[in-house]
Amino acid sequence: MQAAPVKWCCAEMCRWWNVLIGFGVRGHDASTSQEVNLYRELPQANGRVIVEVVPIQCCPWCGETVEPCREK
């Protein structure tokens, strides 16, 4: 659960938030990941798709450091 609205470093980050990038694992509210992740869909032989997550530290569009809010 987010305590405050997300602030984006650039228009592309805002555009792709919760599509290609976001907190935790997209579609899984119970995810324990607290990092900002890139999402990559991987098609499986059975026709299903799994989502791979890759933690990032910099915006892939503008290069600004990504700093997720931490609980204090």
mmCIF file of the N, C-alpha and C atoms, coordinates in Angstrom:
data_MODEL
# 
_entry.id   MODEL 
# 
loop_
_atom_site.group_PDB 
_atom_site.id 
_atom_site.type_symbol 
_atom_site.label_atom_id 
_atom_site.label_alt_id 
_atom_site.label_comp_id 
_atom_site.label_asym_id 
_atom_site.label_entity_id 
_atom_site.label_seq_id 
_atom_site.pdbx_PDB_ins_code 
_atom_site.Cartn_x 
_atom_site.Cartn_y 
_atom_site.Cartn_z 
_atom_site.occupancy 
_atom_site.B_iso_or_equiv 
_atom_site.pdbx_formal_charge 
_atom_site.auth_seq_id 
_atom_site.auth_comp_id 
_atom_site.auth_asym_id 
_atom_site.auth_atom_id 
_atom_site.pdbx_PDB_model_num 
ATOM 1   N N  . MET A 1 1  ? 0.829  -1.168  0.000   1.00 0.00 ? 1  MET A N  1 
ATOM 2   C CA . MET A 1 1  ? 0.000  0.000   0.000   1.00 0.00 ? 1  MET A CA 1 
ATOM 3   C C  . MET A 1 1  ? 0.884  1.246   0.000   1.00 0.00 ? 1  MET A C  1 
ATOM 4   N N  . GLN A 1 2  ? 0.637  2.159   -0.911  1.00 0.00 ? 2  GLN A N  1 
ATOM 5   C CA . GLN A 1 2  ? 1.409  3.369   -1.010  1.00 0.00 ? 2  GLN A CA 1 
ATOM 6   C C  . GLN A 1 2  ? 0.813  4.448   -0.121  1.00 0.00 ? 2  GLN A C  1 
ATOM 7   N N  . ALA A 1 3  ? 1.675  5.167   0.573   1.00 0.00 ? 3  ALA A N  1 
ATOM 8   C CA . ALA A 1 3  ? 1.222  6.215   1.485   1.00 0.00 ? 3  ALA A CA 1 
ATOM 9   C C  . ALA A 1 3  ? 1.006  7.538   0.764   1.00 0.00 ? 3  ALA A C  1 
ATOM 10  N N  . ALA A 1 4  ? 1.731  7.771   -0.300  1.00 0.00 ? 4  ALA A N  1 
ATOM 11  C CA . ALA A 1 4  ? 1.630  9.031   -1.026  1.00 0.00 ? 4  ALA A CA 1 
ATOM 12  C C  . ALA A 1 4  ? 1.655  8.750   -2.531  1.00 0.00 ? 4  ALA A C  1 
ATOM 13  N N  . PRO A 1 5  ? 1.188  9.697   -3.335  1.00 0.00 ? 5  PRO A N  1 
ATOM 14  C CA . PRO A 1 5  ? 1.228  9.498   -4.785  1.00 0.00 ? 5  PRO A CA 1 
ATOM 15  C C  . PRO A 1 5  ? 2.664  9.340   -5.284  1.00 0.00 ? 5  PRO A C  1 
ATOM 16  N N  . VAL A 1 6  ? 2.815  8.583   -6.341  1.00 0.00 ? 6  VAL A N  1 
ATOM 17  C CA . VAL A 1 6  ? 4.132  8.376   -6.943  1.00 0.00 ? 6  VAL A CA 1 
ATOM 18  C C  . VAL A 1 6  ? 4.541  9.648   -7.679  1.00 0.00 ? 6  VAL A C  1 
ATOM 19  N N  . LYS A 1 7  ? 5.809  10.016  -7.561  1.00 0.00 ? 7  LYS A N  1 
ATOM 20  C CA . LYS A 1 7  ? 6.356  11.151  -8.307  1.00 0.00 ? 7  LYS A CA 1 
ATOM 21  C C  . LYS A 1 7  ? 7.283  10.592  -9.372  1.00 0.00 ? 7  LYS A C  1 
ATOM 22  N N  . TRP A 1 8  ? 7.099  11.054  -10.602 1.00 0.00 ? 8  TRP A N  1 
ATOM 23  C CA . TRP A 1 8  ? 7.894  10.550  -11.712 1.00 0.00 ? 8  TRP A CA 1 
ATOM 24  C C  . TRP A 1 8  ? 8.982  11.530  -12.093 1.00 0.00 ? 8  TRP A C  1 
ATOM 25  N N  . CYS A 1 9  ? 10.083 11.007  -12.607 1.00 0.00 ? 9  CYS A N  1 
ATOM 26  C CA . CYS A 1 9  ? 11.216 11.831  -13.007 1.00 0.00 ? 9  CYS A CA 1 
ATOM 27  C C  . CYS A 1 9  ? 11.068 12.377  -14.421 1.00 0.00 ? 9  CYS A C  1 
ATOM 28  N N  . CYS A 1 10 ? 10.218 11.707  -15.249 1.00 0.00 ? 10 CYS A N  1 
ATOM 29  C CA . CYS A 1 10 ? 10.041 12.146  -16.628 1.00 0.00 ? 10 CYS A CA 1 
ATOM 30  C C  . CYS A 1 10 ? 8.678  11.669  -17.151 1.00 0.00 ? 10 CYS A C  1 
ATOM 31  N N  . ALA A 1 11 ? 8.277  12.202  -18.289 1.00 0.00 ? 11 ALA A N  1 
ATOM 32  C CA . ALA A 1 11 ? 6.978  11.864  -18.876 1.00 0.00 ? 11 ALA A CA 1 
ATOM 33  C C  . ALA A 1 11 ? 6.893  10.388  -19.266 1.00 0.00 ? 11 ALA A C  1 
ATOM 34  N N  . GLU A 1 12 ? 7.993  9.815   -19.734 1.00 0.00 ? 12 GLU A N  1 
ATOM 35  C CA . GLU A 1 12 ? 7.977  8.399   -20.140 1.00 0.00 ? 12 GLU A CA 1 
ATOM 36  C C  . GLU A 1 12 ? 7.787  7.481   -18.938 1.00 0.00 ? 12 GLU A C  1 
ATOM 37  N N  . MET A 1 13 ? 8.421  7.814   -17.823 1.00 0.00 ? 13 MET A N  1 
ATOM 38  C CA . MET A 1 13 ? 8.245  7.021   -16.599 1.00 0.00 ? 13 MET A CA 1 
ATOM 39  C C  . MET A 1 13 ? 6.773  7.055   -16.202 1.00 0.00 ? 13 MET A C  1 
ATOM 40  N N  . CYS A 1 14 ? 6.157  8.218   -16.256 1.00 0.00 ? 14 CYS A N  1 
ATOM 41  C CA . CYS A 1 14 ? 4.735  8.354   -15.933 1.00 0.00 ? 14 CYS A CA 1 
ATOM 42  C C  . CYS A 1 14 ? 3.881  7.535   -16.897 1.00 0.00 ? 14 CYS A C  1 
ATOM 43  N N  . ARG A 1 15 ? 4.203  7.611   -18.176 1.00 0.00 ? 15 ARG A N  1 
ATOM 44  C CA . ARG A 1 15 ? 3.431  6.897   -19.210 1.00 0.00 ? 15 ARG A CA 1 
ATOM 45  C C  . ARG A 1 15 ? 3.459  5.380   -19.014 1.00 0.00 ? 15 ARG A C  1 
ATOM 46  N N  . TRP A 1 16 ? 4.597  4.848   -18.660 1.00 0.00 ? 16 TRP A N  1 
ATOM 47  C CA . TRP A 1 16 ? 4.762  3.391   -18.588 1.00 0.00 ? 16 TRP A CA 1 
ATOM 48  C C  . TRP A 1 16 ? 4.616  2.807   -17.184 1.00 0.00 ? 16 TRP A C  1 
ATOM 49  N N  . TRP A 1 17 ? 4.310  3.660   -16.184 1.00 0.00 ? 17 TRP A N  1 
ATOM 50  C CA . TRP A 1 17 ? 4.145  3.168   -14.816 1.00 0.00 ? 17 TRP A CA 1 
ATOM 51  C C  . TRP A 1 17 ? 3.002  2.164   -14.762 1.00 0.00 ? 17 TRP A C  1 
ATOM 52  N N  . ASN A 1 18 ? 3.206  1.033   -14.107 1.00 0.00 ? 18 ASN A N  1 
ATOM 53  C CA . ASN A 1 18 ? 2.270  -0.089  -13.983 1.00 0.00 ? 18 ASN A CA 1 
ATOM 54  C C  . ASN A 1 18 ? 2.002  -0.803  -15.301 1.00 0.00 ? 18 ASN A C  1 
ATOM 55  N N  . VAL A 1 19 ? 2.773  -0.481  -16.335 1.00 0.00 ? 19 VAL A N  1 
ATOM 56  C CA . VAL A 1 19 ? 2.693  -1.207  -17.606 1.00 0.00 ? 19 VAL A CA 1 
ATOM 57  C C  . VAL A 1 19 ? 4.013  -1.944  -17.809 1.00 0.00 ? 19 VAL A C  1 
ATOM 58  N N  . LEU A 1 20 ? 5.100  -1.185  -17.923 1.00 0.00 ? 20 LEU A N  1 
ATOM 59  C CA . LEU A 1 20 ? 6.439  -1.773  -18.078 1.00 0.00 ? 20 LEU A CA 1 
ATOM 60  C C  . LEU A 1 20 ? 7.282  -1.654  -16.827 1.00 0.00 ? 20 LEU A C  1 
ATOM 61  N N  . ILE A 1 21 ? 6.828  -0.850  -15.887 1.00 0.00 ? 21 ILE A N  1 
ATOM 62  C CA . ILE A 1 21 ? 7.628  -0.571  -14.702 1.00 0.00 ? 21 ILE A CA 1 
ATOM 63  C C  . ILE A 1 21 ? 6.701  -0.286  -13.523 1.00 0.00 ? 21 ILE A C  1 
ATOM 64  N N  . GLY A 1 22 ? 7.117  -0.631  -12.316 1.00 0.00 ? 22 GLY A N  1 
ATOM 65  C CA . GLY A 1 22 ? 6.295  -0.352  -11.143 1.00 0.00 ? 22 GLY A CA 1 
ATOM 66  C C  . GLY A 1 22 ? 6.879  -0.966  -9.888  1.00 0.00 ? 22 GLY A C  1 
ATOM 67  N N  . PHE A 1 23 ? 6.190  -0.764  -8.771  1.00 0.00 ? 23 PHE A N  1 
ATOM 68  C CA . PHE A 1 23 ? 6.614  -1.360  -7.510  1.00 0.00 ? 23 PHE A CA 1 
ATOM 69  C C  . PHE A 1 23 ? 6.237  -2.837  -7.484  1.00 0.00 ? 23 PHE A C  1 
ATOM 70  N N  . GLY A 1 24 ? 7.117  -3.656  -6.935  1.00 0.00 ? 24 GLY A N  1 
ATOM 71  C CA . GLY A 1 24 ? 6.796  -5.070  -6.737  1.00 0.00 ? 24 GLY A CA 1 
ATOM 72  C C  . GLY A 1 24 ? 6.567  -5.818  -8.026  1.00 0.00 ? 24 GLY A C  1 
ATOM 73  N N  . VAL A 1 25 ? 5.586  -6.696  -8.025  1.00 0.00 ? 25 VAL A N  1 
ATOM 74  C CA . VAL A 1 25 ? 5.256  -7.520  -9.177  1.00 0.00 ? 25 VAL A CA 1 
ATOM 75  C C  . VAL A 1 25 ? 3.865  -7.126  -9.672  1.00 0.00 ? 25 VAL A C  1 
ATOM 76  N N  . ARG A 1 26 ? 3.777  -6.718  -10.929 1.00 0.00 ? 26 ARG A N  1 
ATOM 77  C CA . ARG A 1 26 ? 2.511  -6.281  -11.507 1.00 0.00 ? 26 ARG A CA 1 
ATOM 78  C C  . ARG A 1 26 ? 1.437  -7.353  -11.363 1.00 0.00 ? 26 ARG A C  1 
ATOM 79  N N  . GLY A 1 27 ? 0.282  -6.947  -10.845 1.00 0.00 ? 27 GLY A N  1 
ATOM 80  C CA . GLY A 1 27 ? -0.848 -7.860  -10.716 1.00 0.00 ? 27 GLY A CA 1 
ATOM 81  C C  . GLY A 1 27 ? -0.822 -8.733  -9.483  1.00 0.00 ? 27 GLY A C  1 
ATOM 82  N N  . HIS A 1 28 ? 0.184  -8.565  -8.633  1.00 0.00 ? 28 HIS A N  1 
ATOM 83  C CA . HIS A 1 28 ? 0.303  -9.379  -7.427  1.00 0.00 ? 28 HIS A CA 1 
ATOM 84  C C  . HIS A 1 28 ? 0.450  -8.462  -6.211  1.00 0.00 ? 28 HIS A C  1 
ATOM 85  N N  . ASP A 1 29 ? -0.669 -8.078  -5.637  1.00 0.00 ? 29 ASP A N  1 
ATOM 86  C CA . ASP A 1 29 ? -0.659 -7.150  -4.507  1.00 0.00 ? 29 ASP A CA 1 
ATOM 87  C C  . ASP A 1 29 ? 0.071  -7.709  -3.286  1.00 0.00 ? 29 ASP A C  1 
ATOM 88  N N  . ALA A 1 30 ? 0.202  -9.016  -3.192  1.00 0.00 ? 30 ALA A N  1 
ATOM 89  C CA . ALA A 1 30 ? 0.855  -9.630  -2.046  1.00 0.00 ? 30 ALA A CA 1 
ATOM 90  C C  . ALA A 1 30 ? 2.372  -9.766  -2.244  1.00 0.00 ? 30 ALA A C  1 
ATOM 91  N N  . SER A 1 31 ? 2.902  -9.202  -3.326  1.00 0.00 ? 31 SER A N  1 
ATOM 92  C CA . SER A 1 31 ? 4.339  -9.282  -3.587  1.00 0.00 ? 31 SER A CA 1 
ATOM 93  C C  . SER A 1 31 ? 5.123  -8.678  -2.433  1.00 0.00 ? 31 SER A C  1 
ATOM 94  N N  . THR A 1 32 ? 6.229  -9.308  -2.063  1.00 0.00 ? 32 THR A N  1 
ATOM 95  C CA . THR A 1 32 ? 7.073  -8.789  -0.992  1.00 0.00 ? 32 THR A CA 1 
ATOM 96  C C  . THR A 1 32 ? 8.178  -7.887  -1.532  1.00 0.00 ? 32 THR A C  1 
ATOM 97  N N  . SER A 1 33 ? 8.284  -7.759  -2.840  1.00 0.00 ? 33 SER A N  1 
ATOM 98  C CA . SER A 1 33 ? 9.295  -6.900  -3.441  1.00 0.00 ? 33 SER A CA 1 
ATOM 99  C C  . SER A 1 33 ? 8.946  -5.439  -3.181  1.00 0.00 ? 33 SER A C  1 
ATOM 100 N N  . GLN A 1 34 ? 9.891  -4.694  -2.641  1.00 0.00 ? 34 GLN A N  1 
ATOM 101 C CA . GLN A 1 34 ? 9.685  -3.270  -2.388  1.00 0.00 ? 34 GLN A CA 1 
ATOM 102 C C  . GLN A 1 34 ? 10.517 -2.423  -3.343  1.00 0.00 ? 34 GLN A C  1 
ATOM 103 N N  . GLU A 1 35 ? 11.048 -3.050  -4.356  1.00 0.00 ? 35 GLU A N  1 
ATOM 104 C CA . GLU A 1 35 ? 11.887 -2.360  -5.335  1.00 0.00 ? 35 GLU A CA 1 
ATOM 105 C C  . GLU A 1 35 ? 11.043 -1.860  -6.499  1.00 0.00 ? 35 GLU A C  1 
ATOM 106 N N  . VAL A 1 36 ? 11.619 -0.939  -7.266  1.00 0.00 ? 36 VAL A N  1 
ATOM 107 C CA . VAL A 1 36 ? 11.024 -0.535  -8.534  1.00 0.00 ? 36 VAL A CA 1 
ATOM 108 C C  . VAL A 1 36 ? 11.560 -1.522  -9.564  1.00 0.00 ? 36 VAL A C  1 
ATOM 109 N N  . ASN A 1 37 ? 10.654 -2.155  -10.301 1.00 0.00 ? 37 ASN A N  1 
ATOM 110 C CA . ASN A 1 37 ? 11.040 -3.205  -11.231 1.00 0.00 ? 37 ASN A CA 1 
ATOM 111 C C  . ASN A 1 37 ? 10.578 -2.924  -12.649 1.00 0.00 ? 37 ASN A C  1 
ATOM 112 N N  . LEU A 1 38 ? 11.364 -3.405  -13.608 1.00 0.00 ? 38 LEU A N  1 
ATOM 113 C CA . LEU A 1 38 ? 10.922 -3.485  -14.997 1.00 0.00 ? 38 LEU A CA 1 
ATOM 114 C C  . LEU A 1 38 ? 10.205 -4.812  -15.147 1.00 0.00 ? 38 LEU A C  1 
ATOM 115 N N  . TYR A 1 39 ? 9.131  -4.825  -15.917 1.00 0.00 ? 39 TYR A N  1 
ATOM 116 C CA . TYR A 1 39 ? 8.373  -6.054  -16.161 1.00 0.00 ? 39 TYR A CA 1 
ATOM 117 C C  . TYR A 1 39 ? 8.644  -6.549  -17.575 1.00 0.00 ? 39 TYR A C  1 
ATOM 118 N N  . ARG A 1 40 ? 8.840  -7.835  -17.698 1.00 0.00 ? 40 ARG A N  1 
ATOM 119 C CA . ARG A 1 40 ? 9.036  -8.457  -19.004 1.00 0.00 ? 40 ARG A CA 1 
ATOM 120 C C  . ARG A 1 40 ? 8.140  -9.677  -19.082 1.00 0.00 ? 40 ARG A C  1 
ATOM 121 N N  . GLU A 1 41 ? 7.262  -9.701  -20.065 1.00 0.00 ? 41 GLU A N  1 
ATOM 122 C CA . GLU A 1 41 ? 6.364  -10.845 -20.229 1.00 0.00 ? 41 GLU A CA 1 
ATOM 123 C C  . GLU A 1 41 ? 7.069  -11.942 -21.008 1.00 0.00 ? 41 GLU A C  1 
ATOM 124 N N  . LEU A 1 42 ? 7.018  -13.155 -20.454 1.00 0.00 ? 42 LEU A N  1 
ATOM 125 C CA . LEU A 1 42 ? 7.661  -14.304 -21.085 1.00 0.00 ? 42 LEU A CA 1 
ATOM 126 C C  . LEU A 1 42 ? 6.607  -15.345 -21.453 1.00 0.00 ? 42 LEU A C  1 
ATOM 127 N N  . PRO A 1 43 ? 6.305  -15.497 -22.753 1.00 0.00 ? 43 PRO A N  1 
ATOM 128 C CA . PRO A 1 43 ? 5.330  -16.508 -23.179 1.00 0.00 ? 43 PRO A CA 1 
ATOM 129 C C  . PRO A 1 43 ? 5.850  -17.910 -22.864 1.00 0.00 ? 43 PRO A C  1 
ATOM 130 N N  . GLN A 1 44 ? 4.945  -18.772 -22.430 1.00 0.00 ? 44 GLN A N  1 
ATOM 131 C CA . GLN A 1 44 ? 5.294  -20.154 -22.112 1.00 0.00 ? 44 GLN A CA 1 
ATOM 132 C C  . GLN A 1 44 ? 4.736  -21.091 -23.180 1.00 0.00 ? 44 GLN A C  1 
ATOM 133 N N  . ALA A 1 45 ? 5.268  -22.301 -23.261 1.00 0.00 ? 45 ALA A N  1 
ATOM 134 C CA . ALA A 1 45 ? 4.844  -23.275 -24.264 1.00 0.00 ? 45 ALA A CA 1 
ATOM 135 C C  . ALA A 1 45 ? 3.370  -23.636 -24.124 1.00 0.00 ? 45 ALA A C  1 
ATOM 136 N N  . ASN A 1 46 ? 2.821  -23.549 -22.905 1.00 0.00 ? 46 ASN A N  1 
ATOM 137 C CA . ASN A 1 46 ? 1.423  -23.910 -22.684 1.00 0.00 ? 46 ASN A CA 1 
ATOM 138 C C  . ASN A 1 46 ? 0.467  -22.763 -23.026 1.00 0.00 ? 46 ASN A C  1 
ATOM 139 N N  . GLY A 1 47 ? 0.997  -21.655 -23.552 1.00 0.00 ? 47 GLY A N  1 
ATOM 140 C CA . GLY A 1 47 ? 0.162  -20.524 -23.935 1.00 0.00 ? 47 GLY A CA 1 
ATOM 141 C C  . GLY A 1 47 ? 0.017  -19.453 -22.865 1.00 0.00 ? 47 GLY A C  1 
ATOM 142 N N  . ARG A 1 48 ? 0.417  -19.757 -21.656 1.00 0.00 ? 48 ARG A N  1 
ATOM 143 C CA . ARG A 1 48 ? 0.359  -18.763 -20.584 1.00 0.00 ? 48 ARG A CA 1 
ATOM 144 C C  . ARG A 1 48 ? 1.554  -17.824 -20.670 1.00 0.00 ? 48 ARG A C  1 
ATOM 145 N N  . VAL A 1 49 ? 1.461  -16.729 -19.930 1.00 0.00 ? 49 VAL A N  1 
ATOM 146 C CA . VAL A 1 49 ? 2.547  -15.759 -19.879 1.00 0.00 ? 49 VAL A CA 1 
ATOM 147 C C  . VAL A 1 49 ? 2.929  -15.558 -18.417 1.00 0.00 ? 49 VAL A C  1 
ATOM 148 N N  . ILE A 1 50 ? 4.212  -15.568 -18.148 1.00 0.00 ? 50 ILE A N  1 
ATOM 149 C CA . ILE A 1 50 ? 4.676  -15.220 -16.805 1.00 0.00 ? 50 ILE A CA 1 
ATOM 150 C C  . ILE A 1 50 ? 5.394  -13.872 -16.888 1.00 0.00 ? 50 ILE A C  1 
ATOM 151 N N  . VAL A 1 51 ? 5.395  -13.149 -15.785 1.00 0.00 ? 51 VAL A N  1 
ATOM 152 C CA . VAL A 1 51 ? 6.044  -11.844 -15.758 1.00 0.00 ? 51 VAL A CA 1 
ATOM 153 C C  . VAL A 1 51 ? 7.364  -11.958 -15.000 1.00 0.00 ? 51 VAL A C  1 
ATOM 154 N N  . GLU A 1 52 ? 8.437  -11.624 -15.686 1.00 0.00 ? 52 GLU A N  1 
ATOM 155 C CA . GLU A 1 52 ? 9.757  -11.562 -15.061 1.00 0.00 ? 52 GLU A CA 1 
ATOM 156 C C  . GLU A 1 52 ? 9.938  -10.140 -14.542 1.00 0.00 ? 52 GLU A C  1 
ATOM 157 N N  . VAL A 1 53 ? 10.502 -9.984  -13.364 1.00 0.00 ? 53 VAL A N  1 
ATOM 158 C CA . VAL A 1 53 ? 10.758 -8.652  -12.817 1.00 0.00 ? 53 VAL A CA 1 
ATOM 159 C C  . VAL A 1 53 ? 12.258 -8.450  -12.655 1.00 0.00 ? 53 VAL A C  1 
ATOM 160 N N  . VAL A 1 54 ? 12.711 -7.263  -13.031 1.00 0.00 ? 54 VAL A N  1 
ATOM 161 C CA . VAL A 1 54 ? 14.118 -6.915  -12.932 1.00 0.00 ? 54 VAL A CA 1 
ATOM 162 C C  . VAL A 1 54 ? 14.219 -5.616  -12.141 1.00 0.00 ? 54 VAL A C  1 
ATOM 163 N N  . PRO A 1 55 ? 14.800 -5.643  -10.933 1.00 0.00 ? 55 PRO A N  1 
ATOM 164 C CA . PRO A 1 55 ? 14.944 -4.421  -10.150 1.00 0.00 ? 55 PRO A CA 1 
ATOM 165 C C  . PRO A 1 55 ? 15.846 -3.418  -10.873 1.00 0.00 ? 55 PRO A C  1 
ATOM 166 N N  . ILE A 1 56 ? 15.484 -2.144  -10.783 1.00 0.00 ? 56 ILE A N  1 
ATOM 167 C CA . ILE A 1 56 ? 16.298 -1.101  -11.407 1.00 0.00 ? 56 ILE A CA 1 
ATOM 168 C C  . ILE A 1 56 ? 16.650 -0.031  -10.389 1.00 0.00 ? 56 ILE A C  1 
ATOM 169 N N  . GLN A 1 57 ? 17.699 0.694   -10.669 1.00 0.00 ? 57 GLN A N  1 
ATOM 170 C CA . GLN A 1 57 ? 18.114 1.799   -9.804  1.00 0.00 ? 57 GLN A CA 1 
ATOM 171 C C  . GLN A 1 57 ? 18.104 3.128   -10.538 1.00 0.00 ? 57 GLN A C  1 
ATOM 172 N N  . CYS A 1 58 ? 17.980 3.097   -11.869 1.00 0.00 ? 58 CYS A N  1 
ATOM 173 C CA . CYS A 1 58 ? 17.935 4.313   -12.678 1.00 0.00 ? 58 CYS A CA 1 
ATOM 174 C C  . CYS A 1 58 ? 16.793 4.220   -13.679 1.00 0.00 ? 58 CYS A C  1 
ATOM 175 N N  . CYS A 1 59 ? 16.197 5.355   -13.994 1.00 0.00 ? 59 CYS A N  1 
ATOM 176 C CA . CYS A 1 59 ? 15.126 5.406   -14.978 1.00 0.00 ? 59 CYS A CA 1 
ATOM 177 C C  . CYS A 1 59 ? 15.672 4.964   -16.334 1.00 0.00 ? 59 CYS A C  1 
ATOM 178 N N  . PRO A 1 60 ? 15.008 4.034   -17.018 1.00 0.00 ? 60 PRO A N  1 
ATOM 179 C CA . PRO A 1 60 ? 15.500 3.577   -18.317 1.00 0.00 ? 60 PRO A CA 1 
ATOM 180 C C  . PRO A 1 60 ? 15.350 4.628   -19.424 1.00 0.00 ? 60 PRO A C  1 
ATOM 181 N N  . TRP A 1 61 ? 14.577 5.684   -19.178 1.00 0.00 ? 61 TRP A N  1 
ATOM 182 C CA . TRP A 1 61 ? 14.370 6.717   -20.192 1.00 0.00 ? 61 TRP A CA 1 
ATOM 183 C C  . TRP A 1 61 ? 15.247 7.938   -19.995 1.00 0.00 ? 61 TRP A C  1 
ATOM 184 N N  . CYS A 1 62 ? 15.324 8.479   -18.780 1.00 0.00 ? 62 CYS A N  1 
ATOM 185 C CA . CYS A 1 62 ? 16.088 9.715   -18.565 1.00 0.00 ? 62 CYS A CA 1 
ATOM 186 C C  . CYS A 1 62 ? 17.370 9.492   -17.765 1.00 0.00 ? 62 CYS A C  1 
ATOM 187 N N  . GLY A 1 63 ? 17.524 8.337   -17.137 1.00 0.00 ? 63 GLY A N  1 
ATOM 188 C CA . GLY A 1 63 ? 18.738 8.025   -16.385 1.00 0.00 ? 63 GLY A CA 1 
ATOM 189 C C  . GLY A 1 63 ? 18.756 8.504   -14.943 1.00 0.00 ? 63 GLY A C  1 
ATOM 190 N N  . GLU A 1 64 ? 17.691 9.204   -14.522 1.00 0.00 ? 64 GLU A N  1 
ATOM 191 C CA . GLU A 1 64 ? 17.614 9.702   -13.144 1.00 0.00 ? 64 GLU A CA 1 
ATOM 192 C C  . GLU A 1 64 ? 17.581 8.521   -12.165 1.00 0.00 ? 64 GLU A C  1 
ATOM 193 N N  . THR A 1 65 ? 18.206 8.680   -11.019 1.00 0.00 ? 65 THR A N  1 
ATOM 194 C CA . THR A 1 65 ? 18.206 7.645   -9.988  1.00 0.00 ? 65 THR A CA 1 
ATOM 195 C C  . THR A 1 65 ? 16.779 7.424   -9.492  1.00 0.00 ? 65 THR A C  1 
ATOM 196 N N  . VAL A 1 66 ? 16.386 6.163   -9.414  1.00 0.00 ? 66 VAL A N  1 
ATOM 197 C CA . VAL A 1 66 ? 15.056 5.795   -8.922  1.00 0.00 ? 66 VAL A CA 1 
ATOM 198 C C  . VAL A 1 66 ? 15.189 5.479   -7.443  1.00 0.00 ? 66 VAL A C  1 
ATOM 199 N N  . GLU A 1 67 ? 14.456 6.185   -6.626  1.00 0.00 ? 67 GLU A N  1 
ATOM 200 C CA . GLU A 1 67 ? 14.523 5.956   -5.191  1.00 0.00 ? 67 GLU A CA 1 
ATOM 201 C C  . GLU A 1 67 ? 13.129 5.685   -4.663  1.00 0.00 ? 67 GLU A C  1 
ATOM 202 N N  . PRO A 1 68 ? 12.801 4.414   -4.410  1.00 0.00 ? 68 PRO A N  1 
ATOM 203 C CA . PRO A 1 68 ? 11.472 4.117   -3.845  1.00 0.00 ? 68 PRO A CA 1 
ATOM 204 C C  . PRO A 1 68 ? 11.362 4.666   -2.437  1.00 0.00 ? 68 PRO A C  1 
ATOM 205 N N  . CYS A 1 69 ? 10.172 5.042   -2.066  1.00 0.00 ? 69 CYS A N  1 
ATOM 206 C CA . CYS A 1 69 ? 9.922  5.530   -0.701  1.00 0.00 ? 69 CYS A CA 1 
ATOM 207 C C  . CYS A 1 69 ? 10.111 4.381   0.264   1.00 0.00 ? 69 CYS A C  1 
ATOM 208 N N  . ARG A 1 70 ? 10.752 4.646   1.338   1.00 0.00 ? 70 ARG A N  1 
ATOM 209 C CA . ARG A 1 70 ? 10.965 3.651   2.380   1.00 0.00 ? 70 ARG A CA 1 
ATOM 210 C C  . ARG A 1 70 ? 10.187 4.023   3.612   1.00 0.00 ? 70 ARG A C  1 
ATOM 211 N N  . GLU A 1 71 ? 9.695  3.028   4.326   1.00 0.00 ? 71 GLU A N  1 
ATOM 212 C CA . GLU A 1 71 ? 9.004  3.278   5.587   1.00 0.00 ? 71 GLU A CA 1 
ATOM 213 C C  . GLU A 1 71 ? 10.009 3.750   6.612   1.00 0.00 ? 71 GLU A C  1 
ATOM 214 N N  . LYS A 1 72 ? 9.666  4.771   7.393   1.00 0.00 ? 72 LYS A N  1 
ATOM 215 C CA . LYS A 1 72 ? 10.586 5.274   8.402   1.00 0.00 ? 72 LYS A CA 1 
ATOM 216 C C  . LYS A 1 72 ? 10.065 4.996   9.785   1.00 0.00 ? 72 LYS A C  1 
# 
